[in-house]
Amino acid sequence: MDAAKVYADQIDAVSAQRARLHEEGRQDDSWGGAMARRFRSDPHRQLGVNLETIASYVQPEDTVVDVGGGAGRVSLPLALQCRVVINVDPSAGMKAEFEASAMEAAITNARFIQSDWMDASELAGDLVITSNVTYFVCDIVTFIRKMEATAKRRVVITVWSVPPPNQSAALFRLVYGEEQEASPGHRQLLPVLWEMGILPDVRVLSASFLNGLPQTREAAVQEAALGRWLSPNHQDLATSTIQEHFGELYEETAEGYRPLWRPEVRELLLTWEPSK
């Protein structure tokens, strides 16, 4: 079985479990609303070391294409360092947050194309990036080939050592009483790239996934019960379950409530120059 088939089989297993458990809670835009707002950040913030590493590949005259860039957490800060940013993402909710964030930050060189990546046409960029998207892509070879075809100078992919959909696996087990199917991460993605004849540079970046701890028990419970791992119909069940097991799930520290359920992870950056 080749690497792309292994990759697709994992996506299919995740989708089947999600369809079975979330059937009555399906939404037209599962990345909209509160989920979209969660992915919004101040474009003028001081860049963390991980985003600084990505930004080091950006040149002032570049066009940067961000595949599945959501609310612009990555691409809007990059817009301050390049000629233009193009965010290609299918979510209407993410589009609203991206455009509001750009307007509030007085960024005029960034635009949003509401489209699935494989349906978007006539695009070209010096740098083509995607952050935390490949976990959800079944036809990963076609997805990456399009990134290569669109990039004039460099392709950049970032993933976390444990995919974010599976960082809530301990909560999933508590709420649903079964193991969560694992989304494909770097262990599955790298063999796909190798089979495609791509030998990327691989860097393990230093910053962790957490950007601050919740300051109250209520905020900790609310944060834990927000995510694609949970069906909207099971919000009350998740909240009561997390409250019941709070002492096992969190440690109170001087900085806030540290989630013991979340694994320690690091972001990986995969990058290469496309062959033309």
TATASUL-V701179 format. One record per residue. RES is the residue in one letter. OMEGA is omega in degrees with one decimal (NA if undefined). Layout:
<<RES | OMEGA> <RES | OMEGA>>
This chain:
<<M | -177.3> <D | -173.0> <A | -179.8> <A | 178.0> <K | 175.7> <V | -179.5> <Y | -178.2> <A | 179.5> <D | 177.6> <Q | 176.8> <I | -179.2> <D | 179.7> <A | 176.7> <V | -178.0> <S | -179.6> <A | 178.7> <Q | -179.7> <R | 179.6> <A | -178.8> <R | -174.3> <L | -172.7> <H | -169.8> <E | -174.6> <E | -176.9> <G | -179.1> <R | 178.3> <Q | 177.2> <D | 179.7> <D | -176.3> <S | 177.3> <W | -178.1> <G | 175.1> <G | -178.0> <A | 179.0> <M | 179.4> <A | -179.8> <R | -179.8> <R | -176.8> <F | 180.0> <R | 178.4> <S | 179.8> <D | 179.8> <P | -177.9> <H | 179.5> <R | 172.5> <Q | -175.5> <L | 171.0> <G | -175.1> <V | 179.9> <N | 179.8> <L | 174.6> <E | 178.8> <T | 176.1> <I | -178.2> <A | -179.0> <S | 178.3> <Y | -174.7> <V | 176.4> <Q | -171.8> <P | -177.0> <E | -174.9> <D | 158.9> <T | -179.0> <V | 175.2> <V | -179.3> <D | -175.5> <V | -176.7> <G | -173.0> <G | 172.7> <G | -175.6> <A | 175.0> <G | -180.0> <R | 178.9> <V | -168.6> <S | -178.4> <L | 172.0> <P | 178.5> <L | 178.6> <A | 178.3> <L | -175.3> <Q | -176.8> <C | -176.6> <R | -178.3> <V | 175.0> <V | 175.4> <I | -179.5> <N | 179.9> <V | -174.4> <D | -176.0> <P | -170.7> <S | 175.5> <A | 178.4> <G | 176.8> <M | 177.9> <K | -179.6> <A | -179.4> <E | 178.6> <F | -176.4> <E | 177.4> <A | 179.6> <S | 178.8> <A | -179.0> <M | -179.7> <E | -179.8> <A | -179.7> <A | 177.1> <I | -175.5> <T | -176.5> <N | 179.2> <A | 177.8> <R | -175.6> <F | 172.4> <I | -179.0> <Q | -175.4> <S | 165.2> <D | -176.8> <W | -175.6> <M | 178.6> <D | -178.4> <A | -176.1> <S | 174.7> <E | 177.3> <L | 172.9> <A | 177.9> <G | 174.4> <D | 179.6> <L | 176.7> <V | -174.2> <I | 168.3> <T | -177.0> <S | 175.6> <N | -179.9> <V | -170.6> <T | 177.9> <Y | -172.3> <F | -171.7> <V | -178.8> <C | 179.6> <D | -170.4> <I | -179.1> <V | 179.7> <T | 178.3> <F | -177.4> <I | 177.8> <R | 177.9> <K | 174.6> <M | 178.9> <E | -177.7> <A | -177.7> <T | -173.6> <A | 175.6> <K | -172.6> <R | -172.4> <R | 171.4> <V | 178.4> <V | 174.9> <I | 172.4> <T | 176.4> <V | 174.2> <W | -175.4> <S | 164.2> <V | -178.1> <P | -179.9> <P | 177.9> <P | -177.6> <N | 176.3> <Q | 176.3> <S | -175.4> <A | 179.5> <A | 176.2> <L | 178.4> <F | -178.7> <R | 179.8> <L | -173.3> <V | -172.4> <Y | 177.0> <G | 176.5> <E | 179.4> <E | 177.4> <Q | 174.5> <E | -173.8> <A | 172.3> <S | 179.9> <P | 178.3> <G | -175.3> <H | 179.8> <R | 177.3> <Q | -176.6> <L | -177.6> <L | 176.1> <P | 175.8> <V | 179.4> <L | -179.8> <W | 178.6> <E | 176.6> <M | -177.8> <G | -179.9> <I | 176.6> <L | -174.6> <P | 163.5> <D | -178.5> <V | 179.1> <R | 172.9> <V | -175.6> <L | -164.9> <S | -173.3> <A | 179.7> <S | -178.0> <F | -173.7> <L | 178.7> <N | -176.3> <G | -175.4> <L | 174.1> <P | -173.5> <Q | 179.3> <T | 176.1> <R | -178.6> <E | 178.9> <A | 179.0> <A | 179.7> <V | -179.1> <Q | 179.6> <E | -178.0> <A | -175.9> <A | 177.7> <L | 178.3> <G | -178.1> <R | 178.3> <W | -172.3> <L | 172.6> <S | 176.6> <P | 179.5> <N | -176.0> <H | -177.6> <Q | -178.8> <D | 178.2> <L | -179.9> <A | -178.9> <T | -179.2> <S | 179.2> <T | 179.4> <I | 177.5> <Q | -179.1> <E | -176.4> <H | -171.9> <F | -178.1> <G | 177.2> <E | -170.9> <L | -174.9> <Y | 171.8> <E | 178.8> <E | 179.4> <T | 178.6> <A | -179.3> <E | -177.1> <G | -177.7> <Y | -177.9> <R | -178.1> <P | 178.2> <L | -179.0> <W | -176.2> <R | -179.7> <P | 172.5> <E | -177.1> <V | 173.7> <R | 178.2> <E | 177.0> <L | 177.5> <L | 178.5> <L | -175.9> <T | 177.9> <W | 174.8> <E | -176.1> <P | 175.4> <S | -178.0> <K | NA>>
